[in-house]
Amino acid sequence: MRPLYFLSIASLLAVGCAQSPEDRLVGNWTVDAEGTKIPDIPIPDLVKPFQEQIRNVHVKLLSDRTFVLASPTVVEGKWSYKAGEVEFVPAKQPDKSMLRGFDAAASMFTGKTVRAKLNSEQTTLTVTQDTPIGQVVLRLRKSG
């Protein structure tokens, strides 16, 4: 009888502690280089800095449903989750003077709502965005 009692308590605790999909998204996300696709850039001197910059992007999703994107420029705003997508809504557009050079990641998240598809395991977010140089696919992987 006792083992059944402890099993019942453990089951109740597990159900009570289950996280919502939104709660599982909270944390740090970093760029997955293998899943990120960058178009060919016709100016050879920009290729390497652009690739390095996009691969150093970090996004933090906070439990209060705000986010902070850190590339050379910081973009903050609110995020929400619905039906397999995360929507990022920047709080305000950063001052153009704050954009260091061509900040690809910040420009993807600046001044517009961005939607990212969440994979079924809830471990990667994929943003596909048209930019002046072509389509960029930015894949973020949950890192903590």
C-alpha positions as CSV (number, residue, x, y, z in Angstrom):
1,M,0.0,0.0,0.0
2,R,2.8,2.4,0.8
3,P,4.5,2.2,-2.6
4,L,1.2,3.0,-4.3
5,Y,0.8,6.0,-1.9
6,F,4.3,7.4,-2.8
7,L,3.7,6.8,-6.5
8,S,0.4,8.7,-6.4
9,I,2.1,11.7,-4.7
10,A,5.0,11.6,-7.2
11,S,2.4,11.6,-10.1
12,L,0.6,14.6,-8.6
13,L,3.8,16.5,-8.2
14,A,4.9,15.8,-11.8
15,V,1.5,17.0,-13.2
16,G,1.5,20.1,-11.0
17,C,5.1,21.0,-12.0
18,A,4.5,20.6,-15.8
19,Q,5.6,23.6,-17.7
20,S,3.6,25.4,-20.3
21,P,5.0,25.7,-23.8
22,E,5.8,29.4,-23.0
23,D,7.6,28.5,-19.8
24,R,9.8,26.0,-21.7
25,L,10.8,28.8,-24.1
26,V,12.2,31.1,-21.4
27,G,16.0,31.2,-21.4
28,N,19.0,31.8,-23.7
29,W,19.0,31.1,-27.4
30,T,22.1,31.3,-29.6
31,V,22.6,31.0,-33.4
32,D,22.9,27.5,-34.8
33,A,25.5,28.0,-37.5
34,E,24.5,24.8,-39.4
35,G,20.9,25.9,-39.7
36,T,21.6,29.5,-40.5
37,K,21.7,30.5,-44.2
38,I,23.2,33.7,-45.4
39,P,22.9,34.8,-49.1
40,D,26.0,35.4,-51.2
41,I,27.1,39.0,-50.7
42,P,28.4,40.7,-53.8
43,I,30.9,42.8,-51.8
44,P,33.7,40.4,-50.7
45,D,34.9,42.7,-47.9
46,L,31.5,42.4,-46.2
47,V,31.1,38.6,-46.3
48,K,33.3,37.6,-43.3
49,P,32.2,40.4,-41.0
50,F,28.5,39.7,-41.9
51,Q,28.9,35.9,-41.2
52,E,30.7,36.5,-37.9
53,Q,28.1,39.1,-36.8
54,I,25.1,36.9,-37.5
55,R,26.7,33.9,-35.8
56,N,27.3,35.9,-32.6
57,V,23.6,36.8,-32.0
58,H,22.1,35.9,-28.6
59,V,18.4,36.2,-27.7
60,K,17.2,36.0,-24.2
61,L,13.5,35.2,-23.6
62,L,12.4,36.3,-20.2
63,S,9.5,34.9,-18.1
64,D,7.7,38.3,-18.1
65,R,7.4,37.8,-21.9
66,T,10.0,40.3,-22.9
67,F,13.1,39.6,-25.0
68,V,16.6,41.0,-25.4
69,L,18.4,40.4,-28.7
70,A,22.1,41.1,-28.4
71,S,24.2,41.4,-31.6
72,P,26.4,44.5,-31.9
73,T,23.1,46.4,-31.3
74,V,20.6,45.6,-28.5
75,V,16.9,45.2,-29.4
76,E,14.3,44.7,-26.7
77,G,10.6,44.1,-26.9
78,K,7.8,41.6,-26.1
79,W,7.4,38.0,-27.3
80,S,4.4,35.7,-27.4
81,Y,3.8,32.1,-28.4
82,K,0.9,30.7,-30.3
83,A,0.5,27.5,-32.5
84,G,4.1,26.7,-33.0
85,E,5.3,30.2,-33.6
86,V,7.1,32.8,-31.4
87,E,6.3,36.4,-32.3
88,F,8.8,39.1,-31.5
89,V,7.5,42.7,-31.2
90,P,10.3,45.3,-30.7
91,A,9.5,47.9,-28.1
92,K,10.9,50.7,-30.2
93,Q,13.2,51.1,-33.1
94,P,16.8,51.7,-32.0
95,D,18.4,55.0,-32.9
96,K,20.0,54.6,-36.4
97,S,23.2,56.0,-34.9
98,M,23.3,53.0,-32.5
99,L,23.5,50.5,-35.4
100,R,27.2,49.7,-35.8
101,G,27.8,49.3,-39.5
102,F,25.3,47.0,-41.1
103,D,23.9,45.0,-38.1
104,A,22.1,42.2,-39.9
105,A,20.5,40.7,-36.9
106,A,19.3,44.0,-35.4
107,S,17.9,45.0,-38.8
108,M,15.9,41.8,-39.0
109,F,14.3,42.6,-35.6
110,T,14.1,46.4,-36.0
111,G,10.8,48.2,-36.5
112,K,8.7,45.2,-37.4
113,T,7.1,42.2,-35.9
114,V,9.1,39.0,-36.5
115,R,7.8,35.5,-36.4
116,A,9.9,32.5,-35.7
117,K,8.8,28.9,-36.2
118,L,9.4,26.6,-33.3
119,N,10.3,23.0,-34.0
120,S,8.3,20.1,-32.5
121,E,11.0,19.4,-29.9
122,Q,10.9,23.1,-28.9
123,T,14.7,23.3,-29.2
124,T,15.1,25.6,-32.2
125,L,13.5,28.8,-33.5
126,T,13.8,29.6,-37.2
127,V,13.4,33.2,-38.5
128,T,13.2,33.7,-42.3
129,Q,13.6,37.3,-43.3
130,D,14.0,39.1,-46.6
131,T,16.8,41.6,-46.4
132,P,18.4,44.1,-48.9
133,I,21.0,41.4,-49.8
134,G,18.6,38.5,-50.0
135,Q,16.8,36.0,-47.8
136,V,18.4,35.3,-44.4
137,V,17.4,32.2,-42.4
138,L,18.5,32.6,-38.8
139,R,18.2,29.4,-36.7
140,L,18.4,29.9,-32.9
141,R,19.0,26.9,-30.6
142,K,18.0,26.8,-26.9
143,S,21.2,27.1,-24.9
144,G,20.0,27.5,-21.3
